[in-house]
């Protein structure tokens, strides 16, 4: 089978911020965003997604948005370093290392 990567629209600004070292190195941020846009499908974050995230009442709203996006898009899993933050999300979870291991087994 094949694998496809997705990113929520709201995460793209986070990618820029992290990659640019808090905005201190904009070229690095733009490079990383461009790489993501060239590789991943961007999922919309609209009012319905935000309402669904609010209804979840999870401790971390940003995680709730990611969960709501994944569920709305019918995605198979979320890849995250913060497995605890996504506990009981109703979707399969992988750390990046777990995903790589899973892919090597295929």
Gaussian input, Z-matrix of N, CA and C with variables (Angstrom, degrees):
# hf/3-21g

backbone

0 1
 N
 C     1     B1
 C     2     B2     1     A1
 N     3     B3     2     A2     1     D1
 C     4     B4     3     A3     2     D2
 C     5     B5     4     A4     3     D3
 N     6     B6     5     A5     4     D4
 C     7     B7     6     A6     5     D5
 C     8     B8     7     A7     6     D6
 N     9     B9     8     A8     7     D7
 C    10    B10     9     A9     8     D8
 C    11    B11    10    A10     9     D9
 N    12    B12    11    A11    10    D10
 C    13    B13    12    A12    11    D11
 C    14    B14    13    A13    12    D12
 N    15    B15    14    A14    13    D13
 C    16    B16    15    A15    14    D14
 C    17    B17    16    A16    15    D15
 N    18    B18    17    A17    16    D16
 C    19    B19    18    A18    17    D17
 C    20    B20    19    A19    18    D18
 N    21    B21    20    A20    19    D19
 C    22    B22    21    A21    20    D20
 C    23    B23    22    A22    21    D21
 N    24    B24    23    A23    22    D22
 C    25    B25    24    A24    23    D23
 C    26    B26    25    A25    24    D24
 N    27    B27    26    A26    25    D25
 C    28    B28    27    A27    26    D26
 C    29    B29    28    A28    27    D27
 N    30    B30    29    A29    28    D28
 C    31    B31    30    A30    29    D29
 C    32    B32    31    A31    30    D30
 N    33    B33    32    A32    31    D31
 C    34    B34    33    A33    32    D32
 C    35    B35    34    A34    33    D33
 N    36    B36    35    A35    34    D34
 C    37    B37    36    A36    35    D35
 C    38    B38    37    A37    36    D36
 N    39    B39    38    A38    37    D37
 C    40    B40    39    A39    38    D38
 C    41    B41    40    A40    39    D39
 N    42    B42    41    A41    40    D40
 C    43    B43    42    A42    41    D41
 C    44    B44    43    A43    42    D42
 N    45    B45    44    A44    43    D43
 C    46    B46    45    A45    44    D44
 C    47    B47    46    A46    45    D45
 N    48    B48    47    A47    46    D46
 C    49    B49    48    A48    47    D47
 C    50    B50    49    A49    48    D48
 N    51    B51    50    A50    49    D49
 C    52    B52    51    A51    50    D50
 C    53    B53    52    A52    51    D51
 N    54    B54    53    A53    52    D52
 C    55    B55    54    A54    53    D53
 C    56    B56    55    A55    54    D54
 N    57    B57    56    A56    55    D55
 C    58    B58    57    A57    56    D56
 C    59    B59    58    A58    57    D57
 N    60    B60    59    A59    58    D58
 C    61    B61    60    A60    59    D59
 C    62    B62    61    A61    60    D60
 N    63    B63    62    A62    61    D61
 C    64    B64    63    A63    62    D62
 C    65    B65    64    A64    63    D63
 N    66    B66    65    A65    64    D64
 C    67    B67    66    A66    65    D65
 C    68    B68    67    A67    66    D66
 N    69    B69    68    A68    67    D67
 C    70    B70    69    A69    68    D68
 C    71    B71    70    A70    69    D69
 N    72    B72    71    A71    70    D70
 C    73    B73    72    A72    71    D71
 C    74    B74    73    A73    72    D72
 N    75    B75    74    A74    73    D73
 C    76    B76    75    A75    74    D74
 C    77    B77    76    A76    75    D75
 N    78    B78    77    A77    76    D76
 C    79    B79    78    A78    77    D77
 C    80    B80    79    A79    78    D78
 N    81    B81    80    A80    79    D79
 C    82    B82    81    A81    80    D80
 C    83    B83    82    A82    81    D81
 N    84    B84    83    A83    82    D82
 C    85    B85    84    A84    83    D83
 C    86    B86    85    A85    84    D84
 N    87    B87    86    A86    85    D85
 C    88    B88    87    A87    86    D86
 C    89    B89    88    A88    87    D87
 N    90    B90    89    A89    88    D88
 C    91    B91    90    A90    89    D89
 C    92    B92    91    A91    90    D90
 N    93    B93    92    A92    91    D91
 C    94    B94    93    A93    92    D92
 C    95    B95    94    A94    93    D93
 N    96    B96    95    A95    94    D94
 C    97    B97    96    A96    95    D95
 C    98    B98    97    A97    96    D96
 N    99    B99    98    A98    97    D97
 C   100   B100    99    A99    98    D98
 C   101   B101   100   A100    99    D99
 N   102   B102   101   A101   100   D100
 C   103   B103   102   A102   101   D101
 C   104   B104   103   A103   102   D102
 N   105   B105   104   A104   103   D103
 C   106   B106   105   A105   104   D104
 C   107   B107   106   A106   105   D105
 N   108   B108   107   A107   106   D106
 C   109   B109   108   A108   107   D107
 C   110   B110   109   A109   108   D108
 N   111   B111   110   A110   109   D109
 C   112   B112   111   A111   110   D110
 C   113   B113   112   A112   111   D111
 N   114   B114   113   A113   112   D112
 C   115   B115   114   A114   113   D113
 C   116   B116   115   A115   114   D114
 N   117   B117   116   A116   115   D115
 C   118   B118   117   A117   116   D116
 C   119   B119   118   A118   117   D117
 N   120   B120   119   A119   118   D118
 C   121   B121   120   A120   119   D119
 C   122   B122   121   A121   120   D120
 N   123   B123   122   A122   121   D121
 C   124   B124   123   A123   122   D122
 C   125   B125   124   A124   123   D123
 N   126   B126   125   A125   124   D124
 C   127   B127   126   A126   125   D125
 C   128   B128   127   A127   126   D126
 N   129   B129   128   A128   127   D127
 C   130   B130   129   A129   128   D128
 C   131   B131   130   A130   129   D129
 N   132   B132   131   A131   130   D130
 C   133   B133   132   A132   131   D131
 C   134   B134   133   A133   132   D132
 N   135   B135   134   A134   133   D133
 C   136   B136   135   A135   134   D134
 C   137   B137   136   A136   135   D135
 N   138   B138   137   A137   136   D136
 C   139   B139   138   A138   137   D137
 C   140   B140   139   A139   138   D138
 N   141   B141   140   A140   139   D139
 C   142   B142   141   A141   140   D140
 C   143   B143   142   A142   141   D141
 N   144   B144   143   A143   142   D142
 C   145   B145   144   A144   143   D143
 C   146   B146   145   A145   144   D144
 N   147   B147   146   A146   145   D145
 C   148   B148   147   A147   146   D146
 C   149   B149   148   A148   147   D147
 N   150   B150   149   A149   148   D148
 C   151   B151   150   A150   149   D149
 C   152   B152   151   A151   150   D150
 N   153   B153   152   A152   151   D151
 C   154   B154   153   A153   152   D152
 C   155   B155   154   A154   153   D153
 N   156   B156   155   A155   154   D154
 C   157   B157   156   A156   155   D155
 C   158   B158   157   A157   156   D156
 N   159   B159   158   A158   157   D157
 C   160   B160   159   A159   158   D158
 C   161   B161   160   A160   159   D159
 N   162   B162   161   A161   160   D160
 C   163   B163   162   A162   161   D161
 C   164   B164   163   A163   162   D162
 N   165   B165   164   A164   163   D163
 C   166   B166   165   A165   164   D164
 C   167   B167   166   A166   165   D165
 N   168   B168   167   A167   166   D166
 C   169   B169   168   A168   167   D167
 C   170   B170   169   A169   168   D168
 N   171   B171   170   A170   169   D169
 C   172   B172   171   A171   170   D170
 C   173   B173   172   A172   171   D171
 N   174   B174   173   A173   172   D172
 C   175   B175   174   A174   173   D173
 C   176   B176   175   A175   174   D174
 N   177   B177   176   A176   175   D175
 C   178   B178   177   A177   176   D176
 C   179   B179   178   A178   177   D177
 N   180   B180   179   A179   178   D178
 C   181   B181   180   A180   179   D179
 C   182   B182   181   A181   180   D180
 N   183   B183   182   A182   181   D181
 C   184   B184   183   A183   182   D182
 C   185   B185   184   A184   183   D183
 N   186   B186   185   A185   184   D184
 C   187   B187   186   A186   185   D185
 C   188   B188   187   A187   186   D186
 N   189   B189   188   A188   187   D187
 C   190   B190   189   A189   188   D188
 C   191   B191   190   A190   189   D189
 N   192   B192   191   A191   190   D190
 C   193   B193   192   A192   191   D191
 C   194   B194   193   A193   192   D192
 N   195   B195   194   A194   193   D193
 C   196   B196   195   A195   194   D194
 C   197   B197   196   A196   195   D195
 N   198   B198   197   A197   196   D196
 C   199   B199   198   A198   197   D197
 C   200   B200   199   A199   198   D198
 N   201   B201   200   A200   199   D199
 C   202   B202   201   A201   200   D200
 C   203   B203   202   A202   201   D201
 N   204   B204   203   A203   202   D202
 C   205   B205   204   A204   203   D203
 C   206   B206   205   A205   204   D204
 N   207   B207   206   A206   205   D205
 C   208   B208   207   A207   206   D206
 C   209   B209   208   A208   207   D207
 N   210   B210   209   A209   208   D208
 C   211   B211   210   A210   209   D209
 C   212   B212   211   A211   210   D210
 N   213   B213   212   A212   211   D211
 C   214   B214   213   A213   212   D212
 C   215   B215   214   A214   213   D213
 N   216   B216   215   A215   214   D214
 C   217   B217   216   A216   215   D215
 C   218   B218   217   A217   216   D216
 N   219   B219   218   A218   217   D217
 C   220   B220   219   A219   218   D218
 C   221   B221   220   A220   219   D219
 N   222   B222   221   A221   220   D220
 C   223   B223   222   A222   221   D221
 C   224   B224   223   A223   222   D222
 N   225   B225   224   A224   223   D223
 C   226   B226   225   A225   224   D224
 C   227   B227   226   A226   225   D225
 N   228   B228   227   A227   226   D226
 C   229   B229   228   A228   227   D227
 C   230   B230   229   A229   228   D228
 N   231   B231   230   A230   229   D229
 C   232   B232   231   A231   230   D230
 C   233   B233   232   A232   231   D231
 N   234   B234   233   A233   232   D232
 C   235   B235   234   A234   233   D233
 C   236   B236   235   A235   234   D234
 N   237   B237   236   A236   235   D235
 C   238   B238   237   A237   236   D236
 C   239   B239   238   A238   237   D237
 N   240   B240   239   A239   238   D238
 C   241   B241   240   A240   239   D239
 C   242   B242   241   A241   240   D240
 N   243   B243   242   A242   241   D241
 C   244   B244   243   A243   242   D242
 C   245   B245   244   A244   243   D243
 N   246   B246   245   A245   244   D244
 C   247   B247   246   A246   245   D245
 C   248   B248   247   A247   246   D246
 N   249   B249   248   A248   247   D247
 C   250   B250   249   A249   248   D248
 C   251   B251   250   A250   249   D249
 N   252   B252   251   A251   250   D250
 C   253   B253   252   A252   251   D251
 C   254   B254   253   A253   252   D252
 N   255   B255   254   A254   253   D253
 C   256   B256   255   A255   254   D254
 C   257   B257   256   A256   255   D255
 N   258   B258   257   A257   256   D256
 C   259   B259   258   A258   257   D257
 C   260   B260   259   A259   258   D258
 N   261   B261   260   A260   259   D259
 C   262   B262   261   A261   260   D260
 C   263   B263   262   A262   261   D261
 N   264   B264   263   A263   262   D262
 C   265   B265   264   A264   263   D263
 C   266   B266   265   A265   264   D264
 N   267   B267   266   A266   265   D265
 C   268   B268   267   A267   266   D266
 C   269   B269   268   A268   267   D267
 N   270   B270   269   A269   268   D268
 C   271   B271   270   A270   269   D269
 C   272   B272   271   A271   270   D270
 N   273   B273   272   A272   271   D271
 C   274   B274   273   A273   272   D272
 C   275   B275   274   A274   273   D273
 N   276   B276   275   A275   274   D274
 C   277   B277   276   A276   275   D275
 C   278   B278   277   A277   276   D276
 N   279   B279   278   A278   277   D277
 C   280   B280   279   A279   278   D278
 C   281   B281   280   A280   279   D279
 N   282   B282   281   A281   280   D280
 C   283   B283   282   A282   281   D281
 C   284   B284   283   A283   282   D282
 N   285   B285   284   A284   283   D283
 C   286   B286   285   A285   284   D284
 C   287   B287   286   A286   285   D285
 N   288   B288   287   A287   286   D286
 C   289   B289   288   A288   287   D287
 C   290   B290   289   A289   288   D288
 N   291   B291   290   A290   289   D289
 C   292   B292   291   A291   290   D290
 C   293   B293   292   A292   291   D291
 N   294   B294   293   A293   292   D292
 C   295   B295   294   A294   293   D293
 C   296   B296   295   A295   294   D294
 N   297   B297   296   A296   295   D295
 C   298   B298   297   A297   296   D296
 C   299   B299   298   A298   297   D297
 N   300   B300   299   A299   298   D298
 C   301   B301   300   A300   299   D299
 C   302   B302   301   A301   300   D300
 N   303   B303   302   A302   301   D301
 C   304   B304   303   A303   302   D302
 C   305   B305   304   A304   303   D303
 N   306   B306   305   A305   304   D304
 C   307   B307   306   A306   305   D305
 C   308   B308   307   A307   306   D306
 N   309   B309   308   A308   307   D307
 C   310   B310   309   A309   308   D308
 C   311   B311   310   A310   309   D309
 N   312   B312   311   A311   310   D310
 C   313   B313   312   A312   311   D311
 C   314   B314   313   A313   312   D312
 N   315   B315   314   A314   313   D313
 C   316   B316   315   A315   314   D314
 C   317   B317   316   A316   315   D315

   B1=1.4349
   B2=1.5189
   B3=1.2609
   B4=1.4621
   B5=1.5232
   B6=1.2950
   B7=1.4616
   B8=1.5200
   B9=1.3140
   B10=1.4627
   B11=1.5213
   B12=1.3111
   B13=1.4565
   B14=1.5159
   B15=1.3181
   B16=1.4553
   B17=1.5216
   B18=1.3162
   B19=1.4532
   B20=1.5251
   B21=1.3208
   B22=1.4586
   B23=1.5283
   B24=1.3196
   B25=1.4657
   B26=1.5236
   B27=1.3175
   B28=1.4663
   B29=1.5283
   B30=1.3160
   B31=1.4704
   B32=1.5215
   B33=1.3096
   B34=1.4671
   B35=1.5311
   B36=1.3106
   B37=1.4676
   B38=1.5289
   B39=1.3420
   B40=1.4680
   B41=1.5220
   B42=1.3249
   B43=1.4632
   B44=1.5298
   B45=1.3201
   B46=1.4662
   B47=1.5266
   B48=1.3185
   B49=1.4589
   B50=1.5264
   B51=1.3266
   B52=1.4674
   B53=1.5256
   B54=1.3300
   B55=1.4579
   B56=1.5255
   B57=1.3217
   B58=1.4697
   B59=1.5246
   B60=1.3390
   B61=1.4674
   B62=1.5240
   B63=1.3257
   B64=1.4599
   B65=1.5115
   B66=1.3189
   B67=1.4543
   B68=1.5178
   B69=1.3415
   B70=1.4649
   B71=1.5271
   B72=1.3353
   B73=1.4641
   B74=1.5266
   B75=1.3413
   B76=1.4721
   B77=1.5269
   B78=1.3407
   B79=1.4714
   B80=1.5373
   B81=1.3325
   B82=1.4651
   B83=1.5329
   B84=1.3122
   B85=1.4626
   B86=1.5130
   B87=1.3264
   B88=1.4658
   B89=1.5249
   B90=1.3305
   B91=1.4605
   B92=1.5289
   B93=1.3342
   B94=1.4617
   B95=1.5255
   B96=1.3151
   B97=1.4619
   B98=1.5272
   B99=1.3198
   B100=1.4646
   B101=1.5235
   B102=1.3204
   B103=1.4674
   B104=1.5242
   B105=1.3222
   B106=1.4711
   B107=1.5249
   B108=1.3154
   B109=1.4626
   B110=1.5205
   B111=1.3153
   B112=1.4518
   B113=1.5143
   B114=1.3261
   B115=1.4621
   B116=1.5300
   B117=1.3140
   B118=1.4635
   B119=1.5213
   B120=1.3144
   B121=1.4611
   B122=1.5167
   B123=1.3136
   B124=1.4641
   B125=1.5232
   B126=1.3188
   B127=1.4692
   B128=1.5222
   B129=1.3024
   B130=1.4636
   B131=1.5230
   B132=1.3291
   B133=1.4581
   B134=1.5184
   B135=1.3307
   B136=1.4587
   B137=1.5309
   B138=1.3094
   B139=1.4645
   B140=1.5220
   B141=1.3313
   B142=1.4652
   B143=1.5319
   B144=1.3312
   B145=1.4703
   B146=1.5219
   B147=1.3316
   B148=1.4619
   B149=1.5230
   B150=1.3269
   B151=1.4693
   B152=1.5238
   B153=1.3260
   B154=1.4637
   B155=1.5297
   B156=1.3211
   B157=1.4657
   B158=1.5229
   B159=1.3178
   B160=1.4722
   B161=1.5266
   B162=1.3250
   B163=1.4651
   B164=1.5259
   B165=1.3120
   B166=1.4707
   B167=1.5230
   B168=1.3387
   B169=1.4691
   B170=1.5302
   B171=1.3121
   B172=1.4655
   B173=1.5323
   B174=1.3321
   B175=1.4671
   B176=1.5311
   B177=1.3359
   B178=1.4574
   B179=1.5238
   B180=1.3307
   B181=1.4642
   B182=1.5256
   B183=1.3128
   B184=1.4658
   B185=1.5373
   B186=1.3322
   B187=1.4743
   B188=1.5261
   B189=1.3198
   B190=1.4633
   B191=1.5191
   B192=1.3117
   B193=1.4723
   B194=1.5227
   B195=1.3340
   B196=1.4622
   B197=1.5309
   B198=1.3070
   B199=1.4641
   B200=1.5231
   B201=1.3218
   B202=1.4692
   B203=1.5272
   B204=1.3221
   B205=1.4657
   B206=1.5258
   B207=1.3213
   B208=1.4647
   B209=1.5241
   B210=1.3193
   B211=1.4722
   B212=1.5272
   B213=1.3245
   B214=1.4672
   B215=1.5276
   B216=1.3265
   B217=1.4610
   B218=1.5269
   B219=1.3432
   B220=1.4642
   B221=1.5176
   B222=1.3261
   B223=1.4611
   B224=1.5260
   B225=1.3063
   B226=1.4613
   B227=1.5180
   B228=1.3307
   B229=1.4621
   B230=1.5186
   B231=1.3296
   B232=1.4579
   B233=1.5256
   B234=1.3260
   B235=1.4584
   B236=1.5183
   B237=1.3362
   B238=1.4610
   B239=1.5206
   B240=1.3164
   B241=1.4649
   B242=1.5275
   B243=1.3155
   B244=1.4689
   B245=1.5285
   B246=1.3207
   B247=1.4693
   B248=1.5328
   B249=1.3357
   B250=1.4694
   B251=1.5249
   B252=1.3183
   B253=1.4579
   B254=1.5234
   B255=1.3213
   B256=1.4595
   B257=1.5273
   B258=1.3240
   B259=1.4643
   B260=1.5313
   B261=1.3236
   B262=1.4709
   B263=1.5245
   B264=1.3078
   B265=1.4677
   B266=1.5269
   B267=1.3227
   B268=1.4526
   B269=1.5197
   B270=1.3258
   B271=1.4572
   B272=1.5244
   B273=1.3235
   B274=1.4607
   B275=1.5252
   B276=1.3267
   B277=1.4627
   B278=1.5196
   B279=1.3243
   B280=1.4563
   B281=1.5176
   B282=1.3237
   B283=1.4554
   B284=1.5293
   B285=1.3282
   B286=1.4682
   B287=1.5338
   B288=1.3341
   B289=1.4719
   B290=1.5288
   B291=1.3232
   B292=1.4695
   B293=1.5246
   B294=1.3288
   B295=1.4632
   B296=1.5267
   B297=1.3176
   B298=1.4623
   B299=1.5309
   B300=1.3214
   B301=1.4724
   B302=1.5324
   B303=1.3169
   B304=1.4726
   B305=1.5323
   B306=1.2997
   B307=1.4630
   B308=1.5362
   B309=1.3080
   B310=1.4733
   B311=1.5262
   B312=1.3228
   B313=1.4741
   B314=1.5135
   B315=1.3019
   B316=1.4870
   B317=1.4943
   A1=111.30
   A2=113.68
   A3=119.44
   A4=110.36
   A5=114.66
   A6=120.59
   A7=107.62
   A8=115.11
   A9=121.31
   A10=108.12
   A11=116.04
   A12=121.25
   A13=111.24
   A14=115.33
   A15=122.66
   A16=108.89
   A17=115.99
   A18=122.24
   A19=107.20
   A20=116.75
   A21=118.89
   A22=108.93
   A23=115.35
   A24=120.05
   A25=110.71
   A26=116.99
   A27=119.48
   A28=112.53
   A29=117.77
   A30=120.80
   A31=113.03
   A32=117.04
   A33=119.63
   A34=110.82
   A35=117.32
   A36=119.12
   A37=110.68
   A38=116.66
   A39=120.11
   A40=110.80
   A41=116.08
   A42=120.79
   A43=109.69
   A44=116.25
   A45=119.75
   A46=110.59
   A47=116.91
   A48=121.57
   A49=111.19
   A50=116.27
   A51=120.38
   A52=110.77
   A53=116.58
   A54=120.51
   A55=112.71
   A56=116.45
   A57=119.80
   A58=112.84
   A59=115.82
   A60=120.83
   A61=110.90
   A62=114.20
   A63=119.35
   A64=114.11
   A65=116.69
   A66=121.10
   A67=114.42
   A68=116.80
   A69=120.45
   A70=112.42
   A71=116.83
   A72=121.64
   A73=109.87
   A74=116.78
   A75=119.73
   A76=114.89
   A77=120.19
   A78=117.46
   A79=112.93
   A80=116.69
   A81=120.28
   A82=110.32
   A83=115.91
   A84=120.17
   A85=111.75
   A86=116.79
   A87=120.31
   A88=111.57
   A89=116.82
   A90=120.01
   A91=110.20
   A92=116.97
   A93=121.44
   A94=111.99
   A95=116.85
   A96=120.24
   A97=110.08
   A98=116.95
   A99=120.55
   A100=111.01
   A101=116.99
   A102=121.05
   A103=110.46
   A104=116.52
   A105=120.33
   A106=111.21
   A107=116.18
   A108=119.86
   A109=111.66
   A110=116.72
   A111=120.67
   A112=113.60
   A113=116.66
   A114=121.36
   A115=113.33
   A116=116.42
   A117=122.00
   A118=111.98
   A119=115.84
   A120=121.69
   A121=107.80
   A122=117.14
   A123=121.64
   A124=109.43
   A125=115.70
   A126=122.38
   A127=109.64
   A128=115.58
   A129=121.13
   A130=111.97
   A131=113.77
   A132=121.93
   A133=105.65
   A134=115.54
   A135=120.11
   A136=109.74
   A137=116.00
   A138=121.21
   A139=111.20
   A140=117.84
   A141=120.85
   A142=110.89
   A143=116.78
   A144=120.51
   A145=110.00
   A146=116.39
   A147=120.07
   A148=111.67
   A149=117.80
   A150=120.64
   A151=111.12
   A152=116.16
   A153=120.53
   A154=110.51
   A155=116.66
   A156=120.88
   A157=111.48
   A158=117.27
   A159=121.02
   A160=110.14
   A161=116.54
   A162=121.05
   A163=112.42
   A164=117.72
   A165=121.02
   A166=112.57
   A167=116.67
   A168=121.79
   A169=112.61
   A170=116.48
   A171=121.02
   A172=108.64
   A173=117.91
   A174=120.19
   A175=113.98
   A176=117.56
   A177=120.91
   A178=109.07
   A179=116.33
   A180=121.09
   A181=111.83
   A182=116.98
   A183=120.25
   A184=110.75
   A185=116.72
   A186=119.97
   A187=110.47
   A188=116.44
   A189=120.17
   A190=111.87
   A191=116.53
   A192=120.21
   A193=109.67
   A194=117.10
   A195=120.33
   A196=111.25
   A197=116.88
   A198=121.69
   A199=109.99
   A200=116.67
   A201=120.89
   A202=111.10
   A203=117.08
   A204=121.29
   A205=109.96
   A206=116.84
   A207=120.86
   A208=111.54
   A209=116.11
   A210=119.82
   A211=111.17
   A212=116.71
   A213=120.47
   A214=111.42
   A215=116.71
   A216=121.52
   A217=112.53
   A218=116.44
   A219=120.01
   A220=113.09
   A221=116.65
   A222=120.98
   A223=110.43
   A224=115.82
   A225=121.56
   A226=113.35
   A227=117.24
   A228=119.75
   A229=110.60
   A230=114.12
   A231=123.05
   A232=106.63
   A233=116.74
   A234=122.10
   A235=106.98
   A236=115.84
   A237=120.74
   A238=110.83
   A239=116.03
   A240=120.46
   A241=110.01
   A242=117.70
   A243=123.49
   A244=111.16
   A245=116.82
   A246=120.81
   A247=110.75
   A248=117.16
   A249=120.65
   A250=111.89
   A251=116.92
   A252=121.54
   A253=113.11
   A254=116.15
   A255=120.73
   A256=112.37
   A257=116.69
   A258=121.87
   A259=110.28
   A260=115.40
   A261=122.67
   A262=112.83
   A263=116.14
   A264=120.90
   A265=112.48
   A266=117.02
   A267=119.17
   A268=112.85
   A269=116.56
   A270=122.38
   A271=107.72
   A272=116.59
   A273=120.80
   A274=109.82
   A275=115.32
   A276=121.63
   A277=110.37
   A278=116.03
   A279=122.50
   A280=108.93
   A281=116.60
   A282=119.28
   A283=105.04
   A284=118.35
   A285=118.33
   A286=112.21
   A287=116.88
   A288=120.55
   A289=111.34
   A290=117.30
   A291=120.57
   A292=111.17
   A293=116.97
   A294=119.73
   A295=110.58
   A296=117.03
   A297=120.30
   A298=109.81
   A299=116.43
   A300=120.48
   A301=110.43
   A302=116.60
   A303=122.00
   A304=110.90
   A305=116.81
   A306=120.74
   A307=111.78
   A308=116.50
   A309=120.11
   A310=111.54
   A311=116.67
   A312=120.91
   A313=112.51
   A314=117.71
   A315=121.39
   A316=112.18
   D1=171.55
   D2=179.44
   D3=-108.63
   D4=167.28
   D5=178.30
   D6=-128.72
   D7=140.58
   D8=177.61
   D9=-126.09
   D10=142.41
   D11=179.88
   D12=-104.90
   D13=143.36
   D14=-179.73
   D15=-131.85
   D16=152.92
   D17=175.90
   D18=-142.27
   D19=141.30
   D20=176.74
   D21=-75.78
   D22=148.23
   D23=179.50
   D24=-56.59
   D25=-36.21
   D26=-178.42
   D27=-68.80
   D28=-22.66
   D29=179.27
   D30=-77.47
   D31=-21.13
   D32=-177.39
   D33=-62.88
   D34=-37.87
   D35=178.01
   D36=-67.67
   D37=-34.09
   D38=176.06
   D39=-65.03
   D40=-41.25
   D41=178.84
   D42=-59.94
   D43=-45.32
   D44=178.45
   D45=-59.83
   D46=-48.04
   D47=-176.12
   D48=-60.73
   D49=-46.76
   D50=-178.69
   D51=-67.21
   D52=-48.00
   D53=-176.91
   D54=-66.52
   D55=-27.75
   D56=-179.37
   D57=-93.14
   D58=10.10
   D59=-179.83
   D60=56.53
   D61=53.45
   D62=178.04
   D63=71.96
   D64=24.77
   D65=179.89
   D66=90.47
   D67=0.09
   D68=-178.72
   D69=-76.94
   D70=-22.15
   D71=-179.62
   D72=-130.81
   D73=70.02
   D74=-176.70
   D75=-51.95
   D76=-39.14
   D77=-179.85
   D78=-57.99
   D79=-36.17
   D80=178.01
   D81=-66.08
   D82=-39.76
   D83=178.56
   D84=-64.42
   D85=-46.14
   D86=179.57
   D87=-65.27
   D88=-37.27
   D89=177.06
   D90=-60.49
   D91=-46.78
   D92=-178.38
   D93=-66.31
   D94=-42.17
   D95=177.75
   D96=-62.90
   D97=-44.17
   D98=179.10
   D99=-60.85
   D100=-41.21
   D101=178.44
   D102=-62.14
   D103=-43.10
   D104=178.68
   D105=-64.77
   D106=-44.61
   D107=-178.63
   D108=-65.26
   D109=-28.27
   D110=178.61
   D111=-81.48
   D112=-12.52
   D113=-173.79
   D114=-116.77
   D115=-37.03
   D116=-171.86
   D117=-107.05
   D118=152.60
   D119=171.45
   D120=-85.70
   D121=130.52
   D122=-179.46
   D123=-89.95
   D124=125.18
   D125=179.22
   D126=-96.38
   D127=135.99
   D128=-178.39
   D129=-69.69
   D130=148.54
   D131=171.00
   D132=-120.46
   D133=106.86
   D134=-178.06
   D135=-120.96
   D136=-172.76
   D137=-176.49
   D138=-58.79
   D139=-41.02
   D140=-178.99
   D141=-62.97
   D142=-41.06
   D143=178.15
   D144=-64.11
   D145=-44.90
   D146=-179.28
   D147=-65.59
   D148=-39.31
   D149=176.06
   D150=-62.16
   D151=-41.56
   D152=178.19
   D153=-63.74
   D154=-41.37
   D155=178.41
   D156=-63.94
   D157=-42.06
   D158=177.69
   D159=-61.62
   D160=-42.23
   D161=-178.45
   D162=-63.31
   D163=-24.41
   D164=-179.76
   D165=-69.07
   D166=-29.04
   D167=179.29
   D168=52.23
   D169=39.84
   D170=177.52
   D171=-82.35
   D172=158.82
   D173=-178.79
   D174=-60.15
   D175=-34.22
   D176=-177.83
   D177=-113.39
   D178=108.01
   D179=-176.92
   D180=-60.89
   D181=-37.89
   D182=179.85
   D183=-60.40
   D184=-40.81
   D185=175.37
   D186=-62.70
   D187=-39.97
   D188=178.54
   D189=-60.87
   D190=-39.47
   D191=177.48
   D192=-62.62
   D193=-44.52
   D194=179.59
   D195=-61.44
   D196=-41.90
   D197=178.45
   D198=-63.91
   D199=-47.48
   D200=-179.25
   D201=-59.62
   D202=-41.60
   D203=177.93
   D204=-62.76
   D205=-48.67
   D206=-177.50
   D207=-60.89
   D208=-42.54
   D209=179.61
   D210=-67.95
   D211=-43.06
   D212=-179.25
   D213=-63.97
   D214=-34.71
   D215=-179.02
   D216=-84.60
   D217=-6.81
   D218=-178.84
   D219=68.51
   D220=32.43
   D221=-178.94
   D222=-73.42
   D223=156.08
   D224=-177.16
   D225=-81.94
   D226=-29.11
   D227=-173.62
   D228=-161.54
   D229=164.96
   D230=172.22
   D231=-117.21
   D232=134.55
   D233=175.39
   D234=-104.65
   D235=123.54
   D236=-175.07
   D237=-154.58
   D238=151.30
   D239=171.57
   D240=-79.95
   D241=-16.39
   D242=-174.05
   D243=-106.20
   D244=67.09
   D245=-179.53
   D246=-57.74
   D247=-40.91
   D248=-179.31
   D249=-58.37
   D250=-39.86
   D251=-177.96
   D252=-65.65
   D253=-18.77
   D254=-177.81
   D255=-109.26
   D256=11.45
   D257=-179.74
   D258=-53.15
   D259=138.05
   D260=179.65
   D261=59.15
   D262=35.26
   D263=-178.51
   D264=-79.44
   D265=-15.00
   D266=-178.66
   D267=80.68
   D268=19.95
   D269=179.43
   D270=-149.37
   D271=149.08
   D272=179.73
   D273=-62.72
   D274=143.98
   D275=-178.49
   D276=-123.40
   D277=140.93
   D278=174.56
   D279=-134.00
   D280=143.61
   D281=161.82
   D282=-79.66
   D283=162.81
   D284=176.12
   D285=-54.80
   D286=-42.16
   D287=179.91
   D288=-63.11
   D289=-40.98
   D290=178.42
   D291=-63.71
   D292=-39.97
   D293=179.31
   D294=-64.32
   D295=-44.43
   D296=179.06
   D297=-59.91
   D298=-44.24
   D299=179.13
   D300=-61.45
   D301=-45.32
   D302=178.87
   D303=-60.06
   D304=-43.14
   D305=-179.38
   D306=-66.71
   D307=-34.75
   D308=178.48
   D309=-68.04
   D310=-27.33
   D311=179.85
   D312=-76.89
   D313=-15.97
   D314=-177.40
   D315=-79.33

